[in-house]
Amino acid sequence: MKIRAVVAAALAVAVFGVEAPHAAQGPQAIAIVGGTLINGLGGAPVENSAIVIQGNRIVAAGPRAGVAIPAGAQTIEAAGKFILPGLIDSKSNWNFQYGEAYLIWGVTGAIVSGGRNDQGNADRDAINHGIFAGPRLYQTVLGLRGPGPMLNRRQSYEPGAGDIIPYTPEETRQLTRDIIAAGADFIVLGDGDGPPELWAPAVEEAHRAGLAVSCRCMGPQTRGLEASRMGIDVLVHAGNLGSALTTDPERWKDAGNTGRGGPEPTGTSDAFATMDEVKVPEAIRTLVANNTFISPEFVALDRGFYSSAARVRAEAHSQFNDPSLRKYYSDFSLFDLYDNVREPSEYLTAATIAERSEGFKKKADFIRRFVEAGGKVVASSDITQAAPGIGVHQEMAIMQEDVHMPRMKIIQAATKWGADAHRLHDVGSVEPGKFADILILDADPLIDIMNTRKIHMVLKDGKVVVRLYHADYGGSLFANSMQNDDRAVIGGQAWAEALKGTIPARDRFAAGAPAPSPRISPTPGIVSLTPHTIPRLTQGAVVTLKGFSFVKGSLVLVDGKLAPVEIVGHDTIRVTLDPAQLANAGKRKIVVKNPHPVADPDWGDTSNTAFLLVPFEFTTKYFSKGSTTR
């Protein structure tokens, strides 16, 4: 960290030509002068502009002649450059390893549409407090999943999970309130597999709280047009609109819904191939009238069929040539991306290729006409279907090369419209009061949107971003593992289930029975941890482990160190955490270890792992609901 501080100070001298101010002097104003400002609002560019930043906010922006530059302000000379708001990825799957890539490509904001529960809040707040680098993360905490056509899908929520199912409008309303109270930045309806009346209370509660609602409207009960009519703000995956516009609705009734045997996710655009022109004008009028934003996700959903497919494939591979990035970027995520950008002929039949090609062309045409009619779209990458950071630029290029949108509107799709769609008031444009998230380019994006890749400088939160990968990047602070994005509270659940199945009938105990004192120990297993989140520096913290095959001599190790325990029974252990174990934020790994000899050496003496989230004390909101079954 000391080395990074020295580098940052040296960079400040190189950029500003003066020594960086000491913290005791307070934040010094920064002035970006001389560049052409494209502020995200859609108006004419401002040549020879000036932008003044105080702390992490923009305090003035406009023609240089009309902006007073504070005395002593540090100056960034931008003559011949082009200045945009920082870009926003409006549908991002988040894993810590994306953080630096986002910033290097000028993406300073990311809408995390998959619920990450308390861990999402911890990541978001740590970035906002400068603990590790990354874009501004906007979290949904939990997504609301549909209960199915018969309203009877099994509830699978467990503490720490990312989705939960409501079964009645009243449950939807209460869960939405709970999610808002848990710190959500917006609300997500995860699949549309429930009737509109089930989702309406979520829209009402979110809008009452000033939050947006995003919907993955795969149906079959609620799709894009139904969502638009009820006031949902953002249709991800293009709202599955193709299935509403098709001439063959029976064929496409399960489009995009893999749980019901529909096409794979890349097939959510396929129904556009049979688009009924008669239905298009009314659909566009509905979407525009309701101010519904569409997230087309061309780069993710139509991979292999846009004109830049070969370029995107090459970029996906070349992005990872940096050894510092590969030091922490997992093989799993890397090869998942490589698999997603394969040439379609490697895995699709000629007939499917022809149909998907037609589907993409008609989808692109629909989006063009929607925008021409006054509709608004947002730029999204949906990682790992695209590479982090550059995926937003790839989406913008498709909007230019295949959709033929005006370049100013493409810029807005990646800035102001993304902010407006998600009701974010502090980002998306360069104007007074907004966060100082700014992208400075070497070439004019209004001539060619590919010029958004010619990045001269990125500022986030009023600070110049060091556009390098760091092998010691600290974004994994709250990760269970460096190898994947598993964030389950209880790891090895399949292992524990298999282990439980080996317990002989004579060794099975009723719930709450005392812990035995066997001559030969069984292998223990953990099934739950309560609570699963305890803030850093908490005093007197106690957690409860639920599981099986706990015995009188069972030990509990927290990050490899013994902790005081109370063996309540064969299925319950209370663990007292030493304050030192909560001194640092991160994940605590908890296991139960039984005394030797063990009954089956192949299973061993140690349980699967429970992961306790320890966020910083500035994270104060959590989703506290326990396990739910139905």
N, C-alpha and C positions, 0 to 999 in steps of 0.2 A: 504493500500500500504506500510505503514511503517513496518507492521508485515512481509509482504512478503520480504522486503529488508533485514530484520534481518535474516529471514529463509535462504535467498539466501547466505548471508554472512557466516552464520553458516555452510551451505552446502559446501561452498568453502573451509572452514577450514577443514571440515571432509574429503573431497575428496583429497585435495592437501596437507594437513598437514601444511599449512602456512596461514597467514592472507591474505585475498583477497586484492589486491592492490587498492590504492585510485585512483580515476579517473584522478587526476592531474598528476599521474606518467605515464599515458599512458597504453595501453594494454600490459600486461605481456605475454611472450610466454608460451605456453602450450606444453608439450611433452607427448605423449602417447607411452609408451615403453613396449616391451616384448611380445606383443600379435602377433597372426597369422593374417596377413593382407590379406583379400580377397578384392582387390581394385575395383572390378566391371569391369575391363578390360578383364577378361576372362582368364588371364594367371595363372600360378601356384601360389598358396598362398605363401606369404612371412612370414616365421617363424622368431620369435624374431625380430620383426619390430620396427621401430620408426616413429612417425608422429609428425611433428612440426607445431603448429598453432600460427599465429600471428594475433591478432585481430579476424576477422571472416573468415580468409582465411588459407588454408593449404599452407605452404611454403616449406615443404619437406616431403617425404614419401618413405620408402624403408627399406632395411636391416638395423638393428640397427648399425652395424659396419660402414655403409657408410653414416650415417646421423649425422651431427653435432648438438648437443643439446646446445642451447644458455645458457650462464651462467645465473643462477637465474631463469630459466624456472620452472614453476609449473609442477609437474610430476604426471601423472596418470599411475600407475603400472598396466599393462594388461597381465602379464605372465599367461598363461593358458587360456586366453580369445581369442575371434575371432572378428575381426574388419571388418565391412562392411560400405559402404556408407549408409547414411540415405535412407530409402525406399521412393518410389514415387508411388502415386496412380494415374494411368494414365487416369482414368475416374471417376472423383469425382463430385457428386452433392454437393453443399456447403451450409451449414447453420452454423451459429456461434457455435452452440452447439456441433459440431464435433471437434472443435479445440484442446481441451485438450486430447481427446481420440486418435486423430491422433498421437500426440507427445508421449503419454504414450506408444504406440505400435511402436515407432521408425519410423513413417511415417512423414518425414520432408518436403515432397513436395506433392502438390495435383494439378492436372490438372482439372480445373473447366470447364467442357464442355458445361454447360448451361449458356447462356448469362445473366449477372446480371447488365448490364449497369453501370452507375456511381457508384452504391453501391458496385459492385465488385471491382472496383478500390480503393474505400475507405477502404474496408476490407483488401485488399492486402497490401496497403501502410501502414495502421495502424499496421499490423503485422510486416511488414519489419522495421518499426521504433520503435518496442518494446512497442507499446501502450497496446496490449494484446497478449496473447500467441496463437500460431497456427502454422501450417505448412506454408511453402512458397506457396502462392496461385498464380497460373498462370491463368489469366482471358482472356476470349474471347470477353468481352463487349457485343456484340450482335452476335447471330447466324443468318446465311442466310437461310431462309426457301424457299422451292420451290413453284412456282406459280401454280402447277398442270399440268396435261397433256394438258389442253387447254390454259395454261398461263393466267388464269383469276381468280385465287383464290383471294378472297377479302383481301386487305391489312388491317391488324389489328394493325399495330404498333401505339403505343402511347408513349409519353415521359416516359422514365424509363423502358419500356418493354425490354424483352430479345431477341426478334426475329424480323426480318424484311424481307420482300419479295422483291427481284428484279424481274423485268419482262423481261429485255433485257440484253444481255451481257454488254452493256454500263452501265446500272444501276448497275450490279454486280461489275464492275470494280470500279465505283465511290464509291459505298457503302463500298467495301473492303478498299479503300483508307481512307474513313472516319473512319472506325473502327480501322484501324491501327493508324491513327492520334489521336484517342480517347484513345490510350494506350493499345491496345490489345497485349497479349503475343503470341497468335496464332489465327488462323481463323477457324471457324466451319461452315460446311455446315450441316444444321440441319436435313434433311430428304431425300435428293436425289430426291425429287419430282419435278424434272425439268431436261431437257436434258443436256448431258455433255457440249455442247457448251455454255450453260448458266453459267456453273460453271468454265470453263477454265480460264476466266479472274481473278477470285478470286485466283486461284492457281498461276497464273503469278504474280499478285501483291504481294501476300504473300511471295513468294519465292524471289522476287526482294528485299523485305524488310528484308529478312533473317528469316521469320517466317514460321512455319509449318501450314499445313491444315489438319484438322480432319474432317471426314465425317461419319455421321450416315446414311449410304447408303441404306435406306429402299426402294428406288425406287418409282414408278416403272421404271422411265426413267434412273436413275443413281444408280447402285449398285456397289458392291465391285470391280469387274473386270474392269468396266468402269472407276471407280475412280482411280484404280491402273494405268491404261494406261495413264490417264491425269496427273499423278504425285502427287496425293494426298498422304499425308504422313501416316496417321493413319486411319484405318477402325475400328470404334467403333461398338459394337454389332456384332463383327466378320464379319462386312461388308455385312451382309445378304447373305453370300456366298452360303449357302445351297440352296437358290432359284435359283442360277446360275448353280449349279451342279446337280440339281435334274433330275430324269427321267420323272417328271411330271410338267413341268414349268407352265402349265395353272392352275393347282391346287394351286401352291405356288406363283402366280404372285403378291399377296398382302400380302405375309408373313411379319409379323412385322409391317405392316402399319395399325394401328387400325382405322385410319381415313377413310380407304376404306373397312372396314369390315373384315380385315384380322385377324389372330389369335392375342391373347393378347401378350404383349411384351415377356412373358416367352416362347412364341411359335416361336420366331425368329430362334431357333435352329431346329425346327421340320422338316424343309425341308431336313435336312441332313439325315433323316431316309430313304429317297429315293435317296440317292446320286448315281450318275452314275459314276462308276469307270473309264469309258473311258474319262470323262472330267477332272478328277483330275490331271493327270500329267501336262497338258498344263496350267491349272489354277495355279498350284504351280510355274511353270516356269515363268509365267507372274508376279506373286506377288514378287517372289525373284528377277527377273531381274529389276523390278522397285523399289526395296528397300522399299516395302510397309510393314508397321508394322501393325499387327493385334492385336486388343484388344478383346480376346475371351469372357471375362466376364462370365466365367463358374459359379462363385458363385452367380451371379445375374440372368443370363438368364436361367441357367439349374438347378435352385434351386429344391432340392428334388431328383435329379437323380444321382448326383455324390456319390461316396462311403462314403464320410464324412458327408452326409446330417444330420444324427442324431446328430453328434458332432457339426455341425454348428448351428443347432437349439438350442442345449443346451447352446452353447457359446453366441448366440444372447440374450438369457434370462439372463444368469449369468452376462453379461457385466454390467447390470444396477442395480446390488445389492448395488453399492456404493451410499450412501445417498447424498453425495456432488454433484455427477453427476446428480442425479435425481432432485436436487434442481432447476436446470435450463434446464434439458432435457425434452422437451415437451411430453405430453401424445400422441399427434397426431403423432409425429415421432416415438415414441416408439411402438405404436400399429400398425403403418404402417409396421415397420420392422417385428413385430411378425406375421402379416398377410402374409408377403412375405416368411417367412420360414416355413409355415405350411406344414404338411405332405400332399403330392399330393392327397392321397386318400380322403382327406376331401373336395376337390373341383373339381376333375377330374374324368372322367369315366375310366373304366378299359382299354378300347380301346385307349383312349388318353394317358394314362400312359404308355402303351406298346409302342406306337409310339414315345413318347417323350424320353423314355428310350433308344430306338434304335437311335433316333436322337442325343442324347448326346454322345453315344458311338462312332458313326461315326464322329461327330464333333471333339471329342477328338482325334480320330485316324487321321483325316485330319490335325489337328494342329501339332500332333507329326511328321507326314511326312513333313509338311511344315518346321518345325524347323530342321529336319534332312537334308533337302535340302538346308539349309543356311538361311531360313527365320527367322524373329525376331518377337516376341510377347511382349506385355506389360501387366503388372499386374494391374487390375482395380477392384474396389469394387462396383461402381455405387450405392452408398448409396441412399436411405434406403433399397435397396434390399439386402444389407449386412450391418453389423454393422460397425460404423466408426472405423478406425484404424485396428482392427483385421480382417476386411474384406480383406485387402491386403494379410495377412498371410493365410487366408482361400483359397484365389485364388492360392497362391503359393503351398499350400498343394494339391490342386486338380491337379496342373501341375505335381506334383510328383507322386501322388497315382493313377491317372486315365489317364493322358496324357503320363506319363513315360518319361518326359523330363530330361536331365542331370541336376543335382542340380546346377552346375555352371551357366547354362543358365537360370534356374529359378531365381537365384539371379540377373542375368543381366536384366531379364524381369522386376524386381522390382527396378532396379537402373539405370544402364547405358543405357539400351535400351529405358527405359521410357524417359530419358533425350534426347537421340539422336532422338527418334521419334518426339519429339516436338521442336527439334532444340534449346535446352537449353544447354548453354555452361559452366555454372558455377556449375552444380550439376551432380550427377549420378555416380561419381567415387571419390576415394581417391587418389588424385594426386595434385602436386603443382599448385596453381592458383585457385583451386576450393573452393567453400564455405566449411567451416568446419562443415558439416552436417554428423554425424558419429554415427554408431550403434555398440555398444560393447556387445558381447554375451558371455554367460557362457559355451556354447557347440558348437560343430562344425556343421554348417549347410550343409557342404558337405557330412556329414555322414547321416544326416536326416534333411530335410528342416524344419521340425517342430521345430528344435532348434532355428530358428529365433525368436521364442516366448520367449526364455530363455534370457531375456534382462538384462544385467548388468547395462548399462548406455546408455543414449542418449545425444548427443551433437548436438545442432543446432546453426548455426551462431557463432560457437566457444564457446558456453556457455553450461554448464551442465543443462539439463532439469530436473526440479523438477517433478518427475513422480507421481503426485497426482492430484486428482480432487479438485477443490476449489468451494465451494458453491457460492462465490462472483465473479466467473469468469466474466471478463468484456467484453467478446466477443460480447455481445448483443448491443454494442454501436450504431450500425447502423441498428438495427432491428426495424421493425414496431411493432412487438409484441413478447413476450416471448413464445406464444402458438403455433405459426406456422411460416412458412417461407414466408408468404405473404410480398412482398416488393413493392407492387403497390404504385405509387405516389398518386393515389386517392383510398382511402379505401371505402368500402361500395358502390361500383358502382351499384350492383344489387338493393340495397336499394334505391339509388338515381333514378334509372330508374323506379322503381315501384312508388316512390313518384311523379315523373314527370307525370306519367300516371293518377294521381288523380286530376291534375289541371283542373278546369272547363274551358270550351272554352272561357268564358268571361274574364278569368284572364290570358289568354295566350297573350304574347306580341311579337312583331317582334324583331328580333335581333337588339341590340343596342338601344332599346327604353329606355326612362328615367325610373329610379326606381320610383315606386309609393309610396304614403304615405297612406297606408290603415288604416282603423280603426281596422281591425282584420288582423293580419299578417299570411301569408302562411308559411309553413315550407320550409326553404331554402335547396338547394342542390348544391354541388360542382362537376364539371365535369372535370376541368383541373387546373393545377398550372404551371405558367411560371415565371421564370425558376424553374426547379425542383431541381437544385443543386446550392448552393452558398457556397463558401469556408468559413471556420472559419475566423473571424476577418475582414470580408469585411465591408467597411464603406458605408453608404448611400444606402443600398440594398432595392430594391422594388420588390415585387412579384405581379403578376396579377392572380386573381382567376376568372375563368369562371364558370358559373353555371346558376341557375334560382331561381326565387322568392326572389331576393335581393330587399330590400326596403330602403327608406331613413333613417330609424333608425337602419339598420343592423349594428351589431358589429362584429369584428373579434378578436378571441382570439388565441394567439400563446402560446402553452404550458400553457393554462389557464389564460394568462395575456392579457389585452386589448392592441391592437396595433392601431396606427393612420391609418385611411383609407380614401380613396376617392371613394365614390359610383358613379361610372361612369354611370351605367345603371342597369336595372333589371337583367342583366346577366353578369356584370363585376364589380369587386372591385379591386382597387389597394391598396396594403398594404405596409406601410413603416415599415421596421424592425429596432427596436432599436439595436444599436451595442451590447448591453448586451445580446440580444437574439442570437447573433452569436459569443459569446465569447467562447462557448464550442462546440466541435464537437459532432455530433449525428444526431438524427432526431427531427425536430420541428413539432409538431402536430398543424395543423391549422383548425379551424372550424369557421363557420358563425353562429351568433346567432341573431334571430329576436325578436323585442319587443313584449311584451304581450299586449293584449290577442292574442293567436294563434288560427287559424281557426280550427285546429284539434289536440286536446291534445294527441291523440294516436300517431301522427307523431312527436309531440313536437316542440320546438322552435329552435333546433340546427341541423345543417347540418351533413352530413358525414364528414370524416376527410381527409384532404390533408396532405401528409407527405413530408416535405422539407428536403432534404439531406444536411447536413452541414459537409463536410469532413474537415480533417486537411489541413492546407495551403500547405503541401508538396504534396498533390494530386493536380496535375495541368492539367490533361487531362480528358476531358469529351466528351460524345457523345451529340452534341448539336442539332441534328435534331429534329424538332417539329413533331406534329401529321401528319400522312400521311394517305390519303384515296385513294382508287382506285377501 
